[in-house]
């Protein structure tokens, strides 16, 4: 089997796992492109992407251009004479870049395309209560997530699975799929195929802060799936009024029951032993929470932090 020379483009841990898999294969990673180092946290400490850290530890050349059209960067990349570019969790790429290698540039996407194109496929698969998802490798073109499919594998979503758990399982599965795709391309054994035309594909738009607020007027199961789909990041939230102060409350998980309670959705019922929030058709019991300014904790520890439950209400 021919060894391919690969340039890898990616940033987070999800991408690093694929980079590591390629590095451990018989293919050669000749360069890595990742985001620029940035200051983060209270101390504004300079942090490096997981992809850069791995590349540096393994003596792989790293490129961190501010602009992907930078002529000097493009020339340096050409000198690597890569056969193929592999993209995992990176940004939009100009045509001059993705058309550079002879074989082309392919991307790993954490869904069964054409469904869940966009920035948050894992979150939306959970939020929408899907029973399965998967990973797809496809050639990049000028349209977002619409290039020809190379390989695709399916993964069952487990009952009550969070986005975090699914992320980790897809990360491992996707890394293997990337290597499998490289092997197929090196042997010329993959027959690329256009993505199916779907009239109403399911989308995975980028999630903003305002998108993470919990709608308690929804059905209990819908609320439950929404919370799981946002857990642990970016995290679903609601707002409590504690005395005269309003504070955000992130909820990472819980359980629900169907109940003909007759109370208004969003009503809070709190006691020493239980925290209940009423939904349209039942009751949700948050079990993992984080009050604004506090650390993440279970509901028991959360409740132990209050003496007067009468001062706590839904905002």
Order of alpha helices (4+ residues) and beta strands (2+ residues): beta-alpha-beta-beta-beta-alpha-beta-alpha-beta-alpha-beta-beta-alpha-beta-beta-alpha-beta-alpha-beta-beta-beta-beta-beta-beta-alpha-beta
